[in-house]
């Protein structure tokens, strides 16, 4: 029984470097705010005035009921801006490389 306690951590250590080298987690990059991105609370007009027109304005989601506010999404080169009604609620960075594990592309 004592021998198994020593072997299991050793096997885990041997397998860890191979997996860690193959993947980069988006979490590592997102611990810092997205550079040059809209701040929470800005209006749509303020975002467009400061950062220019988005590459794409995706169809709004939600709004079917009063408790489900309409969410608008604007796609920029490095991030997607999420608006609740007309105010920024979040900014999500795009993947930096194909090997980075991060958010799935927005539903269109």
C-alpha positions in Angstrom: 0.0 0.0 0.0 2.8 2.4 0.8 4.4 1.9 -2.6 1.2 3.0 -4.4 1.3 6.3 -2.5 4.7 7.1 -3.9 4.0 5.9 -7.5 0.8 8.0 -8.0 2.3 11.4 -7.5 5.3 10.4 -9.6 3.0 9.4 -12.5 1.1 12.6 -12.2 4.3 14.6 -12.4 5.5 12.7 -15.5 2.3 13.4 -17.3 1.8 17.0 -16.4 4.6 18.7 -18.5 3.4 17.2 -21.8 -0.2 18.5 -21.2 1.0 21.9 -20.0 3.1 22.6 -23.0 0.3 21.9 -25.5 -2.2 24.4 -24.1 -2.4 28.0 -23.2 -5.3 29.1 -21.1 -7.2 32.3 -21.8 -7.6 32.7 -18.1 -3.9 33.5 -17.8 -4.4 36.5 -20.1 -7.7 37.7 -18.7 -6.5 38.3 -15.3 -5.6 41.7 -16.6 -8.2 44.0 -18.2 -8.4 44.1 -22.0 -6.1 47.0 -23.1 -7.8 49.9 -24.9 -11.3 48.5 -24.4 -14.5 50.2 -23.4 -15.1 50.5 -19.6 -18.2 49.2 -17.9 -21.1 51.7 -17.9 -20.3 53.6 -21.1 -23.2 54.1 -23.5 -23.3 52.8 -27.1 -22.8 56.3 -28.4 -19.7 56.9 -26.2 -18.2 53.5 -27.3 -18.7 54.3 -30.9 -17.3 57.9 -30.5 -14.1 56.7 -28.6 -13.4 53.4 -30.3 -14.9 53.8 -33.8 -17.6 51.7 -35.5 -17.5 48.0 -34.7 -16.5 45.5 -37.4 -19.9 43.9 -36.8 -23.0 44.4 -34.8 -24.5 41.0 -33.9 -28.3 40.5 -33.6 -29.6 41.4 -30.1 -30.5 38.5 -27.7 -33.0 38.4 -24.9 -35.7 40.9 -24.2 -38.6 38.5 -24.4 -39.6 39.2 -20.9 -39.2 42.3 -18.6 -36.7 40.4 -16.4 -34.6 39.4 -19.4 -32.9 42.6 -20.7 -31.9 42.9 -24.3 -28.2 42.1 -24.8 -26.4 43.7 -27.8 -23.0 42.6 -28.9 -20.4 44.5 -31.0 -17.4 42.8 -32.5 -14.1 44.7 -32.6 -10.7 43.4 -33.8 -9.5 42.2 -30.3 -12.7 41.8 -28.3 -16.5 41.7 -28.2 -18.4 44.4 -26.2 -21.6 43.3 -24.5 -24.3 45.9 -23.8 -27.3 45.5 -21.5 -29.9 47.8 -23.1 -27.5 50.5 -24.1 -24.7 50.3 -21.5 -21.5 48.3 -21.5 -21.6 45.4 -19.1 -18.6 43.3 -20.2 -15.7 43.1 -22.7 -14.4 39.7 -23.8 -11.0 39.2 -25.5 -10.7 37.0 -28.6 -8.4 34.1 -28.6 -4.8 35.2 -29.2 -3.8 31.9 -31.0 -5.5 28.7 -32.1 -3.8 26.8 -29.3 -5.3 29.0 -26.6 -8.3 27.6 -24.9 -10.9 30.3 -24.4 -14.4 31.4 -25.1 -16.4 29.9 -28.0 -17.2 32.3 -30.8 -20.4 34.2 -30.3 -23.7 32.7 -31.5 -24.8 34.4 -34.7 
